[in-house]
Amino acid sequence: MNKLLISILLAVASAQCFAESLNPQAYALLKSIYAYDESFPLNARVVGTVPFGENTFDKIVFDSFHDGRVPGLLALPAAGEGPFPVVLLLHGVTGSKSQWLGDEFTHGGELTSGLLQNGFAVMALDAQYHGDRAVYNDYLDPGVMVFEKGWGVRYANMLTQSIVDYRRAIDYLQTRDEIDSDRIGVVGYSMGGHMAFILGGVEERIRATVACVVPDMGEMPMAALNFAGSMGADPLLMLMATQDRFYTPDQASALFDAVPGENKQLRFYDSGHSLPADYTAEAVSWLSRKLNNQSM
């Protein structure tokens, strides 16, 4: 059903041009793609551990809603008592959950360390077709799939599956006594920033979002711009670049302006798609204020 809906929406986009915004009926159809049966069993279990400085990640797997298993990493702060606020980490195309343990391009390890040191639990999944889930793409590099072959429908399917997986990850986090599921934040980078807009638009349990270097997807129905109006008044921090080949500053500003409310902030770095390491401290500080009920 999801593949059929995506195909219909892609065809409509080609015929009608989604340059402005989706009408309410089209948006309701689009949003329904990311729905799932909440009674479907998670069958979650911890299958191993991964050391990370003074912390230890649990390697967790749970059932995907559309067959297969979803692998993820979850770590709790080494100090303090829970329940802890939690931040979901969403990686970009060609990345994986492991980039948040150490990656020079996204400075993922620095971000994760900062979050853990400031009292946040962190959880990261492999997006569909990435990392331990490459088998579902016949081991084809997602970068080749997107940038060389231009398989738009498969990219859309990948986003759909990954968004549902993160919604089910929140279901799992609600079963953990160490997690405060009323304080859930998101940090998404590149494709992950795109997914952060979708997740924030369809998932009411998200309380704060940091979206980094969000690519402009043109007229695709699942473009971040089409979900901006549903982000609500929850806090949003957009960390963007002035020299990014995947969007222009004007496109980034238009996306920011489409988000309702005043509890939002847009920051441009003088960089390309790889933001300077300073962004990690800014993201951690901002999430600490927004999720720990400090000065808003």
Backbone as JSON, one array per atom type, in Angstrom:
{
  "sequence": "MNKLLISILLAVASAQCFAESLNPQAYALLKSIYAYDESFPLNARVVGTVPFGENTFDKIVFDSFHDGRVPGLLALPAAGEGPFPVVLLLHGVTGSKSQWLGDEFTHGGELTSGLLQNGFAVMALDAQYHGDRAVYNDYLDPGVMVFEKGWGVRYANMLTQSIVDYRRAIDYLQTRDEIDSDRIGVVGYSMGGHMAFILGGVEERIRATVACVVPDMGEMPMAALNFAGSMGADPLLMLMATQDRFYTPDQASALFDAVPGENKQLRFYDSGHSLPADYTAEAVSWLSRKLNNQSM",
  "N": [[0.83, -1.2, 0.0], [1.93, 1.3, 0.85], [3.92, 1.73, -1.14], [2.32, 2.03, -3.39], [0.86, 4.38, -2.76], [2.97, 6.22, -2.64], [3.86, 6.13, -5.29], [1.61, 7.17, -6.59], [1.56, 9.78, -5.53], [4.01, 10.77, -6.43], [3.52, 10.77, -9.15], [1.45, 12.62, -9.27], [2.85, 14.86, -8.41], [4.6, 15.29, -10.53], [2.79, 16.01, -12.47], [1.37, 18.23, -11.5], [2.98, 19.96, -10.04], [4.44, 20.71, -7.06], [5.32, 23.11, -5.98], [4.46, 25.12, -4.24], [2.65, 24.31, -1.78], [1.16, 21.35, -0.36], [-2.32, 20.64, -0.81], [-4.93, 20.27, 1.72], [-6.17, 17.72, 1.43], [-4.38, 16.25, -0.14], [-2.16, 16.34, 1.56], [-3.11, 14.9, 3.76], [-3.3, 12.37, 2.61], [-0.59, 11.96, 2.03], [0.52, 12.02, 4.63], [-0.62, 9.74, 5.7], [0.94, 7.7, 4.77], [2.93, 7.32, 6.59], [1.82, 6.16, 8.75], [1.15, 3.5, 11.11], [0.49, 0.25, 12.55], [0.04, 0.32, 15.85], [-0.21, -1.79, 17.57], [1.31, -3.8, 16.6], [3.72, -6.24, 17.31], [6.82, -5.39, 18.9], [8.96, -7.06, 19.59], [11.47, -6.6, 20.74], [14.96, -6.73, 21.56], [18.09, -6.83, 23.34], [21.12, -7.3, 21.78], [23.82, -7.12, 22.04], [26.74, -5.18, 23.02], [28.38, -1.98, 22.67], [31.34, -0.33, 23.24], [31.91, 3.08, 24.27], [33.85, 5.46, 25.05], [33.42, 6.45, 28.35], [30.95, 5.44, 28.39], [28.5, 2.94, 27.46], [27.04, 1.51, 24.69], [23.99, -0.13, 24.14], [23.27, -2.59, 21.78], [20.48, -2.83, 19.94], [17.72, -4.61, 18.61], [14.65, -4.6, 16.81], [11.42, -5.58, 15.53], [10.77, -4.71, 12.19], [8.06, -2.92, 10.73], [7.48, -3.63, 8.19], [8.47, -6.25, 7.57], [11.63, -7.9, 8.28], [14.37, -6.81, 10.46], [15.13, -4.13, 12.66], [18.05, -2.5, 13.37], [19.62, -0.84, 16.12], [21.27, 1.61, 18.25], [21.61, 2.33, 21.67], [22.36, 4.45, 24.31], [22.9, 5.35, 27.72], [23.42, 8.16, 29.94], [26.53, 8.23, 31.75], [26.63, 9.24, 34.26], [24.48, 10.45, 36.91], [20.94, 10.21, 37.63], [18.16, 8.56, 36.24], [14.68, 9.1, 35.27], [16.0, 9.78, 31.98], [16.09, 12.48, 29.61], [15.86, 11.96, 26.05], [17.6, 11.79, 22.95], [17.06, 11.35, 19.58], [19.07, 10.28, 16.92], [19.58, 10.99, 13.59], [20.93, 9.88, 10.67], [22.66, 10.7, 7.53], [22.41, 10.17, 3.9], [24.27, 7.4, 2.81], [25.4, 7.15, 5.28], [25.34, 5.75, 8.64], [24.17, 4.25, 11.7], [26.51, 4.06, 13.13], [28.02, 6.31, 12.58], [27.57, 8.16, 14.49], [29.19, 7.48, 16.51], [31.67, 8.27, 15.83], [32.79, 10.33, 13.41], [34.28, 12.19, 10.95], [33.17, 13.91, 9.04], [30.55, 14.63, 9.87], [31.07, 15.11, 12.5], [30.11, 13.35, 14.38], [30.77, 11.79, 16.68], [31.55, 13.73, 18.52], [29.2, 15.16, 18.9], [27.56, 13.16, 20.05], [29.03, 12.57, 22.4], [28.84, 15.06, 23.7], [26.07, 15.21, 24.16], [25.61, 12.97, 25.88], [27.25, 13.67, 28.05], [25.87, 15.83, 28.99], [23.64, 14.8, 30.14], [21.78, 13.48, 28.52], [20.14, 10.63, 27.18], [20.9, 8.72, 24.24], [19.83, 7.63, 21.02], [20.24, 5.81, 18.07], [19.4, 4.71, 14.81], [19.95, 2.46, 12.05], [19.1, 3.76, 8.99], [16.73, 2.57, 6.56], [18.21, 0.47, 4.1], [20.79, 1.15, 4.78], [23.93, 0.73, 6.57], [23.71, -1.99, 8.75], [21.52, -2.78, 7.36], [21.89, -3.0, 4.69], [21.41, -5.2, 3.15], [18.76, -5.11, 2.31], [18.82, -3.51, 0.17], [20.08, -4.91, -1.72], [22.75, -4.7, -1.23], [23.62, -2.47, -2.6], [25.24, 0.63, -2.69], [23.71, 3.31, -1.01], [24.27, 5.91, -1.86], [24.96, 5.61, -4.56], [22.5, 4.71, -5.46], [20.9, 7.0, -5.07], [22.32, 9.31, -6.09], [23.52, 8.58, -8.5], [21.91, 6.7, -9.92], [19.42, 7.78, -9.51], [16.99, 6.87, -8.33], [14.09, 7.69, -7.51], [11.61, 6.74, -6.41], [12.44, 4.57, -4.88], [14.04, 5.89, -3.07], [12.05, 7.38, -1.78], [10.57, 5.27, -0.65], [12.52, 4.36, 1.1], [12.71, 6.51, 2.92], [10.1, 6.46, 3.96], [9.97, 3.92, 5.25], [12.01, 4.28, 7.15], [11.1, 6.43, 8.72], [8.8, 5.31, 9.91], [10.12, 3.32, 11.35], [11.55, 4.87, 13.22], [9.42, 5.93, 14.64], [8.47, 3.61, 15.82], [10.71, 3.04, 17.31], [10.46, 5.01, 19.26], [8.22, 3.98, 20.53], [9.45, 1.76, 21.65], [11.28, 3.03, 23.4], [9.53, 4.04, 25.24], [9.03, 1.86, 26.79], [11.15, 1.63, 28.45], [12.3, 2.17, 31.65], [14.32, 3.91, 32.29], [14.16, 6.04, 30.63], [12.83, 9.23, 29.93], [10.07, 9.65, 28.38], [8.57, 11.84, 27.81], [10.25, 13.8, 27.12], [11.6, 14.04, 24.42], [13.93, 14.5, 21.94], [15.25, 15.39, 18.68], [17.99, 15.05, 16.48], [18.9, 15.63, 13.27], [20.86, 14.99, 10.38], [21.59, 16.17, 7.2], [20.14, 14.0, 4.96], [19.02, 12.97, 7.24], [18.24, 15.34, 8.5], [16.22, 16.1, 6.77], [14.46, 13.94, 7.23], [13.92, 14.54, 9.86], [12.15, 16.67, 9.71], [9.93, 15.41, 8.55], [9.38, 13.47, 10.51], [8.89, 15.14, 12.7], [6.58, 16.31, 11.75], [4.67, 14.28, 11.68], [4.73, 12.93, 14.08], [3.7, 13.24, 17.28], [5.03, 12.98, 19.67], [7.54, 14.04, 19.64], [9.51, 16.58, 21.02], [11.41, 18.57, 20.57], [13.47, 19.76, 17.94], [16.44, 19.5, 16.07], [17.6, 20.36, 13.03], [19.86, 19.74, 10.56], [21.67, 21.01, 7.8], [19.6, 20.59, 5.76], [18.52, 19.05, 2.86], [17.21, 20.47, -0.19], [14.4, 19.23, -1.75], [13.09, 19.83, -4.03], [10.3, 19.36, -6.05], [9.32, 17.04, -4.97], [6.84, 15.16, -3.26], [7.4, 14.35, -0.62], [9.15, 16.25, 0.32], [10.85, 18.31, 2.71], [9.67, 20.81, 3.04], [6.95, 20.41, 2.66], [6.13, 19.37, 5.05], [6.64, 21.23, 6.92], [4.66, 22.99, 7.87], [3.28, 21.42, 9.64], [4.85, 21.06, 11.8], [4.25, 22.3, 14.12], [4.28, 24.18, 17.23], [6.47, 23.4, 18.63], [9.91, 23.6, 19.73], [12.39, 24.48, 17.3], [15.53, 24.18, 15.82], [17.45, 25.17, 13.18], [20.36, 24.37, 11.56], [22.35, 25.48, 9.19], [24.2, 25.82, 6.05], [26.12, 28.2, 4.18], [27.26, 27.58, 1.77], [26.35, 25.23, 0.64], [25.85, 22.55, -1.56], [23.42, 21.35, -1.85], [21.24, 22.93, -1.41], [20.07, 26.34, -1.46], [20.8, 29.39, 0.37], [18.46, 30.95, 0.32], [16.47, 29.01, -0.13], [16.73, 27.54, 2.22], [15.96, 29.49, 4.09], [13.3, 29.89, 3.31], [12.21, 27.4, 3.99], [12.53, 27.47, 6.76], [10.89, 29.69, 7.37], [8.42, 28.61, 6.8], [7.71, 27.1, 8.94], [5.51, 27.09, 11.66], [4.86, 29.37, 14.43], [6.96, 30.96, 16.98], [9.04, 29.88, 18.34], [11.68, 29.18, 17.35], [14.79, 28.9, 15.55], [17.24, 29.97, 13.23], [20.39, 29.28, 11.95], [23.2, 30.12, 10.08], [26.16, 28.65, 8.92], [29.39, 29.46, 7.69], [30.17, 27.5, 5.54], [30.43, 24.36, 3.72], [28.55, 21.38, 3.02], [29.49, 19.88, 5.11], [29.39, 20.74, 8.28], [31.15, 22.96, 10.52], [32.88, 21.82, 13.5], [31.89, 23.23, 15.64], [29.13, 23.29, 15.56], [28.12, 21.18, 17.0], [28.32, 21.71, 19.76], [26.59, 23.88, 19.89], [24.15, 22.68, 19.21], [23.84, 20.87, 21.35], [23.74, 22.6, 23.57], [21.44, 24.07, 22.96], [19.44, 22.06, 22.94], [19.61, 21.3, 25.6], [18.55, 23.53, 26.87], [15.95, 23.54, 25.85], [14.81, 20.99, 26.37], [15.31, 20.5, 29.01], [13.88, 22.25, 30.43], [14.98, 24.71, 30.99], [15.92, 28.14, 30.53], [13.8, 29.23, 28.02]],
  "CA": [[0.0, 0.0, 0.0], [2.79, 2.48, 0.9], [4.55, 1.94, -2.43], [1.3, 2.53, -4.31], [0.6, 5.77, -2.43], [4.13, 7.02, -3.05], [3.86, 6.22, -6.74], [0.54, 8.1, -6.96], [1.96, 11.13, -5.18], [5.08, 11.17, -7.34], [2.91, 11.07, -10.44], [0.74, 13.89, -9.12], [3.85, 15.93, -8.33], [5.09, 15.55, -11.87], [1.75, 16.61, -13.29], [0.77, 19.45, -10.97], [4.0, 20.83, -9.44], [4.22, 20.96, -5.64], [6.24, 24.17, -5.61], [3.95, 25.89, -3.1], [2.39, 23.4, -0.68], [0.1, 20.41, -0.64], [-3.62, 20.98, -0.25], [-5.19, 19.42, 2.89], [-6.47, 16.34, 1.06], [-3.13, 15.61, -0.57], [-1.3, 16.17, 2.72], [-3.65, 13.79, 4.55], [-2.88, 11.15, 1.94], [0.84, 11.81, 2.23], [0.77, 11.7, 6.03], [-1.06, 8.37, 5.99], [2.01, 6.78, 4.42], [3.81, 7.13, 7.74], [1.04, 5.55, 9.82], [1.47, 2.09, 11.35], [-0.33, -0.42, 13.55], [0.78, 0.39, 17.1], [-0.3, -3.06, 18.29], [2.22, -4.77, 15.99], [4.74, -6.5, 18.33], [8.18, -4.93, 18.66], [9.91, -8.16, 19.77], [12.78, -5.95, 20.91], [15.91, -7.37, 22.46], [19.47, -6.36, 23.3], [21.91, -8.39, 21.2], [25.24, -6.9, 22.27], [27.12, -3.86, 23.51], [29.45, -1.28, 21.96], [31.94, 0.66, 24.15], [32.05, 4.44, 23.76], [34.4, 6.22, 26.16], [32.95, 5.95, 29.64], [29.6, 4.94, 28.19], [28.33, 1.7, 26.7], [25.82, 1.43, 23.91], [23.31, -1.39, 23.88], [22.83, -2.81, 20.41], [19.09, -3.28, 20.07], [16.98, -4.89, 17.38], [13.22, -4.82, 16.95], [10.81, -5.95, 14.27], [10.27, -3.71, 11.28], [6.65, -3.08, 10.42], [7.37, -4.21, 6.86], [9.41, -7.37, 7.51], [13.0, -7.61, 8.64], [14.67, -6.33, 11.8], [15.7, -2.79, 12.69], [19.13, -2.42, 14.35], [19.85, 0.48, 16.7], [22.18, 1.76, 19.39], [21.06, 3.15, 22.74], [23.26, 4.66, 25.44], [22.46, 6.21, 28.81], [24.53, 8.89, 30.55], [27.29, 7.46, 32.74], [26.39, 9.84, 35.57], [23.14, 10.95, 37.12], [19.85, 9.27, 37.78], [17.07, 8.75, 35.31], [14.66, 8.93, 33.81], [16.75, 10.77, 31.23], [15.6, 12.87, 28.28], [16.53, 11.17, 25.01], [17.72, 12.42, 21.64], [17.18, 10.45, 18.44], [20.07, 10.76, 15.97], [19.21, 10.53, 12.25], [22.08, 10.08, 9.8], [22.42, 11.05, 6.14], [22.63, 9.16, 2.85], [25.56, 6.68, 2.87], [25.84, 7.03, 6.66], [24.8, 4.65, 9.43], [24.12, 4.55, 13.14], [27.87, 4.11, 13.66], [28.65, 7.62, 12.37], [27.4, 8.93, 15.72], [30.26, 7.1, 17.43], [32.88, 8.94, 15.38], [32.77, 10.59, 11.98], [34.87, 13.52, 10.77], [32.33, 14.75, 8.19], [29.44, 15.16, 10.67], [31.5, 15.26, 13.9], [29.1, 12.61, 15.12], [31.23, 11.39, 18.01], [31.55, 14.91, 19.39], [27.81, 15.44, 19.25], [27.11, 12.12, 20.98], [29.71, 12.79, 23.68], [28.25, 16.23, 24.32], [24.73, 14.88, 24.65], [25.73, 12.08, 27.03], [27.83, 14.42, 29.17], [24.88, 16.78, 29.46], [22.51, 14.11, 30.75], [20.84, 12.92, 27.55], [20.3, 9.34, 26.51], [20.91, 8.87, 22.79], [19.49, 6.43, 20.26], [20.42, 5.94, 16.62], [19.06, 3.55, 14.0], [20.32, 2.44, 10.64], [18.0, 3.97, 8.07], [16.56, 1.5, 5.58], [19.25, 0.34, 3.06], [22.07, 1.61, 5.29], [24.55, -0.01, 7.66], [23.36, -3.41, 8.84], [20.32, -3.04, 6.55], [22.25, -2.92, 3.28], [20.87, -6.37, 2.46], [17.46, -4.79, 1.73], [19.09, -2.79, -1.08], [20.98, -5.81, -2.45], [24.09, -4.18, -0.92], [23.96, -1.31, -3.42], [25.48, 1.82, -1.9], [22.6, 4.25, -1.18], [24.71, 7.06, -2.63], [24.81, 5.25, -5.97], [21.06, 4.64, -5.71], [20.32, 8.33, -5.1], [23.03, 10.32, -6.87], [23.89, 8.1, -9.84], [20.78, 6.06, -10.6], [18.25, 8.64, -9.39], [15.8, 6.06, -8.08], [13.28, 8.51, -6.61], [10.61, 5.97, -5.68], [13.12, 3.79, -3.85], [14.42, 6.86, -2.03], [10.83, 7.66, -1.02], [10.29, 4.08, 0.16], [13.52, 4.34, 2.16], [12.3, 7.49, 3.92], [8.88, 5.98, 4.61], [10.3, 2.85, 6.18], [12.84, 4.79, 8.24], [10.26, 7.23, 9.61], [8.01, 4.37, 10.71], [11.05, 2.68, 12.28], [11.82, 5.77, 14.34], [8.21, 5.99, 15.46], [8.46, 2.39, 16.63], [11.79, 3.19, 18.3], [9.87, 5.75, 20.37], [7.4, 3.0, 21.25], [10.38, 0.97, 22.47], [11.82, 3.87, 24.47], [8.49, 4.18, 26.26], [9.06, 0.67, 27.65], [12.37, 1.69, 29.26], [12.1, 3.01, 32.82], [15.4, 4.9, 32.4], [13.91, 7.1, 29.64], [11.69, 10.13, 30.1], [9.5, 9.73, 27.03], [7.95, 13.14, 27.61], [11.31, 14.73, 26.71], [12.25, 13.41, 23.28], [14.44, 15.41, 20.93], [15.77, 14.81, 17.44], [19.01, 15.72, 15.68], [19.03, 14.99, 11.96], [21.9, 15.6, 9.55], [21.41, 15.95, 5.77], [18.91, 13.24, 4.82], [18.45, 12.9, 8.58], [17.53, 16.59, 8.73], [14.99, 15.97, 5.99], [13.58, 13.04, 7.96], [13.5, 15.2, 11.11], [10.94, 17.45, 9.4], [8.82, 14.48, 8.38], [9.07, 12.88, 11.81], [8.26, 16.17, 13.51], [5.26, 16.6, 11.21], [3.71, 13.18, 11.86], [4.9, 12.29, 15.38], [3.42, 14.24, 18.31], [5.85, 12.78, 20.87], [8.77, 14.82, 19.51], [9.38, 17.85, 21.75], [12.37, 19.57, 20.08], [14.13, 19.26, 16.74], [17.59, 20.16, 15.46], [17.7, 19.89, 11.65], [21.13, 20.25, 10.03], [21.92, 20.96, 6.35], [18.45, 19.89, 5.18], [18.54, 19.24, 1.41], [15.98, 20.85, -0.87], [13.98, 18.1, -2.58], [12.34, 20.3, -5.19], [8.85, 19.15, -6.12], [8.91, 15.74, -4.43], [5.82, 15.33, -2.22], [7.94, 14.17, 0.73], [10.1, 17.31, 0.64], [10.69, 18.85, 4.06], [8.79, 21.97, 2.99], [5.55, 20.0, 2.75], [5.84, 18.98, 6.44], [7.0, 22.33, 7.81], [3.47, 23.55, 8.49], [2.76, 20.51, 10.66], [5.83, 20.93, 12.88], [3.67, 22.84, 15.33], [5.01, 25.23, 17.94], [7.61, 22.84, 19.36], [11.16, 24.28, 19.37], [13.14, 24.03, 16.12], [16.8, 24.82, 15.51], [18.0, 24.79, 11.88], [21.77, 24.7, 11.4], [22.53, 25.36, 7.75], [25.47, 26.3, 5.51], [25.96, 29.19, 3.11], [27.87, 27.1, 0.53], [25.94, 23.84, 0.5], [25.41, 22.28, -2.93], [22.12, 20.7, -1.85], [20.2, 23.94, -1.25], [20.56, 27.71, -1.4], [20.35, 30.07, 1.59], [17.06, 31.36, 0.17], [15.63, 27.83, 0.08], [16.77, 27.24, 3.65], [15.15, 30.5, 4.78], [11.9, 29.61, 2.99], [11.82, 26.25, 4.8], [12.42, 27.97, 8.14], [9.73, 30.57, 7.46], [7.2, 27.82, 6.68], [7.42, 26.46, 10.24], [4.72, 28.04, 12.44], [5.31, 29.71, 15.77], [8.13, 31.81, 17.17], [10.05, 29.16, 19.11], [12.53, 28.58, 16.34], [16.01, 29.66, 15.3], [17.99, 29.58, 12.02], [21.79, 29.71, 12.01], [24.01, 29.75, 8.93], [27.6, 28.57, 9.05], [30.11, 29.73, 6.45], [30.76, 26.2, 5.22], [29.68, 23.52, 2.81], [27.64, 20.4, 3.63], [30.1, 19.45, 6.37], [29.42, 21.87, 9.19], [32.28, 22.97, 11.45], [32.61, 21.08, 14.73], [31.18, 24.09, 16.6], [27.68, 23.09, 15.55], [27.72, 20.16, 17.98], [28.11, 22.37, 21.05], [25.39, 24.7, 19.79], [23.0, 21.79, 19.25], [23.7, 20.33, 22.71], [23.31, 23.68, 24.45], [20.05, 24.41, 22.63], [18.57, 20.97, 23.42], [19.61, 21.35, 27.06], [17.61, 24.57, 27.27], [14.57, 23.23, 25.44], [14.28, 19.74, 26.94], [15.51, 20.46, 30.47], [13.02, 23.3, 31.01], [15.74, 25.88, 31.38], [15.41, 29.34, 29.85], [13.33, 28.91, 26.69]],
  "C": [[0.87, 1.25, 0.0], [3.42, 2.77, -0.46], [3.56, 2.49, -3.45], [1.01, 4.01, -4.04], [1.74, 6.67, -2.87], [4.14, 7.19, -4.55], [2.79, 7.19, -7.24], [0.97, 9.54, -6.71], [3.08, 11.64, -6.07], [4.5, 11.53, -8.7], [2.16, 12.39, -10.39], [1.71, 15.05, -9.1], [4.36, 16.29, -9.71], [4.06, 16.3, -12.71], [1.34, 18.0, -12.82], [1.77, 20.42, -10.36], [3.65, 21.21, -8.0], [5.09, 22.12, -5.15], [5.76, 24.95, -4.39], [3.78, 24.97, -1.89], [1.26, 22.47, -1.07], [-1.23, 20.92, -0.08], [-3.94, 19.98, 0.87], [-5.46, 17.96, 2.53], [-5.21, 15.59, 0.64], [-2.21, 15.38, 0.62], [-1.8, 15.03, 3.6], [-3.27, 12.45, 3.95], [-1.4, 10.9, 2.16], [1.16, 11.39, 3.66], [0.41, 10.26, 6.36], [0.0, 7.34, 5.64], [2.85, 6.4, 5.63], [3.06, 6.58, 8.95], [1.45, 4.08, 9.97], [0.55, 1.55, 12.44], [0.46, -0.47, 14.86], [0.73, -0.9, 17.91], [0.65, -4.12, 17.72], [3.41, -4.99, 16.93], [6.11, -5.97, 17.91], [9.18, -6.09, 18.68], [11.33, -7.63, 19.92], [13.66, -6.75, 21.86], [17.28, -6.74, 22.28], [20.34, -7.52, 22.84], [23.41, -8.2, 21.4], [25.48, -5.51, 22.82], [28.27, -3.31, 22.68], [30.04, -0.25, 22.92], [32.08, 2.01, 23.47], [32.52, 5.31, 24.92], [33.97, 5.61, 27.48], [31.53, 5.41, 29.56], [29.62, 3.61, 27.44], [27.0, 1.76, 25.98], [25.28, 0.01, 23.93], [22.97, -1.45, 22.39], [21.48, -3.51, 20.48], [18.54, -3.6, 18.69], [15.51, -5.04, 17.72], [12.64, -5.07, 15.57], [10.41, -4.71, 13.46], [8.8, -3.98, 11.0], [6.44, -3.72, 9.05], [8.45, -5.27, 6.66], [10.82, -6.91, 7.89], [13.12, -7.12, 10.08], [15.37, -4.99, 11.7], [16.79, -2.75, 13.75], [19.33, -0.98, 14.85], [20.83, 0.43, 17.83], [21.53, 2.7, 20.4], [22.06, 3.23, 23.88], [22.61, 5.6, 26.45], [23.65, 6.99, 29.35], [25.21, 8.05, 31.62], [27.03, 7.98, 34.15], [24.95, 10.32, 35.66], [22.12, 9.84, 37.24], [18.73, 9.6, 36.79], [15.76, 9.0, 36.03], [15.29, 10.12, 33.07], [15.96, 11.22, 29.99], [16.42, 12.13, 27.23], [16.52, 11.95, 23.7], [17.9, 11.33, 20.59], [18.13, 11.07, 17.43], [19.8, 10.14, 14.6], [20.33, 10.89, 11.28], [21.66, 10.4, 8.36], [22.61, 9.89, 5.18], [24.08, 8.69, 2.91], [26.08, 6.56, 4.3], [25.28, 5.79, 7.32], [24.73, 5.09, 10.88], [25.51, 4.72, 13.71], [28.54, 5.47, 13.48], [28.53, 8.48, 13.63], [28.38, 8.51, 16.8], [31.57, 7.76, 17.04], [32.89, 9.09, 13.88], [33.24, 12.02, 11.77], [33.94, 14.45, 9.99], [31.22, 15.41, 9.0], [29.83, 15.45, 12.11], [30.54, 14.54, 14.83], [29.51, 12.21, 16.52], [31.21, 12.54, 18.99], [30.13, 15.27, 19.82], [27.31, 14.43, 20.29], [27.73, 12.31, 22.36], [29.09, 13.96, 24.43], [26.88, 15.96, 24.9], [24.8, 14.01, 25.9], [26.26, 12.82, 28.25], [26.85, 15.42, 29.76], [23.58, 16.11, 29.89], [21.46, 13.57, 29.82], [21.16, 11.46, 27.26], [20.27, 9.6, 25.01], [20.56, 7.54, 22.13], [19.61, 6.72, 18.77], [20.06, 4.63, 15.96], [19.82, 3.61, 12.68], [19.06, 2.72, 9.83], [17.9, 2.78, 7.11], [17.63, 1.61, 4.49], [20.64, 0.73, 3.54], [22.61, 0.69, 6.38], [24.22, -1.48, 7.62], [22.14, -3.78, 7.98], [20.61, -2.95, 5.05], [21.68, -4.09, 2.47], [19.56, -6.05, 1.76], [17.59, -3.94, 0.47], [20.03, -3.59, -1.95], [22.42, -5.3, -2.36], [24.54, -3.07, -1.86], [24.14, -0.1, -2.51], [24.32, 2.81, -2.1], [23.0, 5.51, -1.94], [24.62, 6.82, -4.12], [23.34, 5.25, -6.35], [20.48, 6.04, -5.91], [20.98, 9.23, -6.13], [23.4, 9.88, -8.29], [22.69, 7.54, -10.59], [19.51, 6.9, -10.51], [16.96, 7.9, -9.16], [14.91, 6.77, -7.04], [12.28, 7.72, -5.8], [11.27, 5.14, -4.59], [13.59, 4.7, -2.72], [13.2, 7.18, -1.16], [10.46, 6.49, -0.12], [11.24, 4.0, 1.35], [13.13, 5.3, 3.28], [11.07, 6.99, 4.7], [9.19, 4.92, 5.65], [11.06, 3.38, 7.39], [12.04, 5.62, 9.22], [9.41, 6.32, 10.5], [8.9, 3.67, 11.73], [11.34, 3.58, 13.48], [10.59, 5.97, 15.22], [8.11, 4.76, 16.37], [9.6, 2.39, 17.65], [11.29, 3.99, 19.5], [8.96, 4.85, 21.2], [8.3, 2.16, 22.17], [10.9, 1.79, 23.65], [10.8, 4.05, 25.59], [8.4, 2.96, 27.17], [10.25, 0.68, 28.6], [12.18, 2.67, 30.41], [13.16, 4.11, 32.93], [15.16, 6.11, 31.51], [12.69, 7.9, 30.01], [11.1, 10.37, 28.71], [8.68, 10.98, 26.81], [8.97, 14.19, 27.18], [12.14, 14.06, 25.61], [12.65, 14.48, 22.28], [14.99, 14.66, 19.74], [16.91, 15.69, 16.93], [19.14, 14.95, 14.37], [20.03, 15.74, 11.1], [21.68, 15.2, 8.1], [20.1, 15.2, 5.53], [18.23, 13.1, 6.18], [17.73, 14.17, 8.96], [16.22, 16.63, 7.98], [13.99, 15.09, 6.74], [13.09, 13.66, 9.26], [12.26, 16.04, 10.88], [9.74, 16.52, 9.24], [8.39, 13.91, 9.73], [8.39, 13.9, 12.71], [6.85, 16.51, 13.04], [4.23, 15.54, 11.5], [3.73, 12.59, 13.26], [4.79, 13.32, 16.5], [4.32, 14.09, 19.53], [7.19, 13.48, 20.79], [8.57, 16.18, 20.17], [10.33, 18.94, 21.25], [13.16, 18.95, 18.94], [15.31, 20.14, 16.35], [17.76, 19.55, 14.07], [18.91, 20.55, 11.0], [21.21, 20.01, 8.52], [20.84, 20.16, 5.61], [18.44, 20.1, 3.66], [17.18, 19.69, 0.88], [15.62, 19.74, -1.85], [13.08, 18.52, -3.73], [10.86, 20.01, -5.05], [8.41, 17.79, -5.59], [7.9, 15.94, -3.3], [6.37, 15.21, -0.82], [9.03, 15.17, 1.07], [9.8, 17.87, 2.03], [9.69, 20.0, 4.09], [7.33, 21.59, 3.16], [5.15, 19.55, 4.16], [6.07, 20.12, 7.42], [5.79, 22.88, 8.56], [2.89, 22.7, 9.59], [3.75, 20.31, 11.81], [5.29, 21.47, 14.19], [4.54, 23.9, 15.97], [6.17, 24.69, 18.75], [8.91, 23.48, 18.87], [11.86, 23.63, 18.17], [14.41, 24.86, 16.0], [17.26, 24.28, 14.16], [19.43, 25.29, 11.79], [22.14, 24.42, 9.95], [23.86, 25.97, 7.32], [25.22, 27.26, 4.34], [26.45, 28.66, 1.76], [27.53, 25.64, 0.28], [25.4, 23.6, -0.91], [24.01, 21.69, -2.99], [20.96, 21.66, -1.6], [20.87, 25.32, -1.29], [20.14, 28.32, -0.06], [18.9, 30.53, 1.5], [16.11, 30.19, 0.38], [15.59, 27.45, 1.56], [15.9, 28.22, 4.44], [13.67, 30.28, 4.53], [11.38, 28.44, 3.82], [11.61, 26.69, 6.25], [11.16, 28.81, 8.31], [8.42, 29.8, 7.41], [6.8, 27.12, 7.98], [6.66, 27.47, 11.1], [5.36, 28.34, 13.79], [6.58, 30.54, 15.78], [9.28, 31.09, 17.87], [10.98, 28.4, 18.17], [13.72, 29.5, 16.08], [16.71, 29.08, 14.07], [19.4, 30.16, 12.13], [22.5, 29.22, 10.75], [25.48, 29.73, 9.32], [28.23, 28.85, 7.69], [30.89, 28.48, 6.07], [29.97, 25.55, 4.11], [28.83, 22.54, 3.61], [28.19, 19.83, 4.92], [30.24, 20.67, 7.28], [30.67, 21.82, 10.07], [31.88, 22.3, 12.76], [31.84, 21.9, 15.76], [29.68, 23.82, 16.65], [27.24, 22.12, 16.63], [27.45, 20.78, 19.34], [26.86, 23.22, 21.03], [24.14, 23.83, 19.88], [22.76, 21.26, 20.67], [23.18, 21.4, 23.66], [21.84, 24.02, 24.22], [19.11, 23.34, 23.15], [18.51, 20.96, 24.94], [18.61, 22.39, 27.55], [16.17, 24.14, 26.99], [13.99, 22.01, 26.12], [14.47, 19.64, 28.45], [14.81, 21.6, 31.17], [13.82, 24.43, 31.61], [15.16, 27.06, 30.6], [15.04, 29.0, 28.42], [13.67, 30.04, 25.72]]
}
